[in-house]
């Protein structure tokens, strides 16, 4: 195991909603590989504003905003049309955490280590480190 691999393994944080199928799949994948991780449930603990801002910087608000889900579809057309930039999207994500694409995974505290959604192949490559 490379030092980078060890560093990633000790720092995995999973954010989402406990009854979300994508979150369940991600947590099961990590557990099956004995990868220590912590889970932050948006429904129980809210969306940490500092983390939301960091995710927006790393991956962009467009990737964080789930326009395919039920929460987005339940918004009326004017509400949907009002989401035009990072500020409006982040305000909506704070108010309605279910609209954030899940899971958001922080692999380490380093900038650029956040992924959004389930990408098992990409995660496996990430865990192999730079030699993969």
C-alpha positions in Angstrom: 0.0 0.0 0.0 1.4 3.4 -1.0 1.5 6.3 1.4 -1.1 8.1 -0.8 -3.4 5.0 -0.6 -3.1 5.0 3.2 -3.8 8.7 3.4 -7.0 8.3 1.3 -8.2 5.3 3.3 -8.1 7.2 6.6 -10.0 10.2 5.4 -13.1 9.1 3.5 -16.2 11.1 4.3 -19.5 10.2 2.6 -22.3 12.8 2.4 -25.8 12.1 1.4 -29.2 10.7 2.5 -29.4 7.3 4.2 -32.3 6.0 2.2 -30.7 7.0 -1.2 -29.9 3.9 -3.3 -26.7 5.6 -4.7 -25.5 6.3 -1.1 -26.3 2.7 0.0 -24.4 1.4 -3.0 -21.4 3.6 -2.2 -21.3 2.7 1.5 -21.6 -1.0 0.7 -18.8 -0.8 -1.8 -16.5 0.9 0.8 -17.5 -1.5 3.5 -16.9 -4.6 1.3 -13.3 -3.3 0.8 -12.9 -2.6 4.5 -12.3 1.1 3.8 -13.0 3.1 6.9 -15.5 5.9 6.2 -17.8 8.2 8.0 -21.3 9.1 6.9 -22.9 12.5 7.1 -26.7 12.4 6.6 -28.1 15.6 5.1 -31.5 14.9 6.5 -30.3 14.6 10.1 -27.3 17.0 10.2 -28.0 19.4 7.3 -25.5 20.5 4.7 -22.3 21.9 6.1 -22.0 25.4 4.4 -18.2 25.3 4.4 -18.2 21.9 2.7 -20.8 22.9 0.1 -18.6 25.9 -0.8 -15.5 23.7 -1.1 -17.4 21.2 -3.3 -18.6 24.0 -5.5 -15.0 25.2 -6.0 -13.8 21.6 -6.7 -16.5 20.2 -9.0 -18.8 23.1 -9.8 -22.4 23.8 -8.9 -23.7 22.2 -12.1 -22.3 18.8 -11.1 -23.6 19.1 -7.6 -27.2 20.1 -8.6 -29.3 17.0 -9.3 -31.6 18.0 -12.1 -32.7 14.4 -12.7 -34.2 13.7 -9.3 -37.6 14.1 -7.8 -36.8 17.2 -5.8 -35.9 19.1 -9.0 -38.9 17.8 -10.8 -41.2 19.0 -8.0 -39.9 22.6 -8.3 -42.1 24.8 -10.4 -40.8 26.2 -13.7 -40.0 29.7 -12.3 -38.0 28.1 -9.4 -36.1 26.0 -11.8 -35.4 28.9 -14.1 -34.1 31.0 -11.2 -31.1 28.6 -10.8 -28.6 30.3 -13.1 -25.4 30.6 -11.1 -23.4 29.2 -8.1 -25.1 31.5 -5.6 -28.6 30.6 -6.6 -27.8 26.9 -6.8 -26.0 26.8 -3.5 -28.9 28.6 -1.8 -31.3 26.0 -3.1 -29.0 23.2 -2.0 -28.8 24.6 1.5 -32.6 24.9 1.6 -33.3 21.5 0.0 -30.4 19.1 0.5 -32.2 16.4 -1.4 -31.4 18.3 -4.6 -27.7 17.6 -4.2 -26.4 14.8 -6.4 -25.4 11.9 -4.1 -23.1 10.7 -2.8 -20.6 13.4 -2.3 -17.4 11.6 -1.3 -14.3 13.4 0.2 -11.4 11.0 -0.2 -8.9 13.1 1.7 -8.7 16.7 3.0 -6.7 17.7 -0.1 -8.3 20.0 -2.6 -9.5 18.2 -5.7 -10.2 14.9 -3.9 -14.0 15.1 -4.0 -16.2 13.0 -6.2 -20.0 13.3 -6.8 -22.2 10.4 -7.7 -21.2 6.7 -7.8 -18.2 5.8 -10.0 -16.9 2.5 -8.8 -14.3 2.2 -11.6 -13.0 5.7 -10.9 -13.0 5.0 -7.2 -11.0 1.8 -7.6 -8.4 3.7 -9.7 -8.3 6.5 -7.2 -7.5 4.0 -4.4 -4.6 2.5 -6.4 -2.8 5.8 -6.4 -0.7 7.6 -9.0 0.8 4.4 -10.4 -2.6 3.2 -11.6 
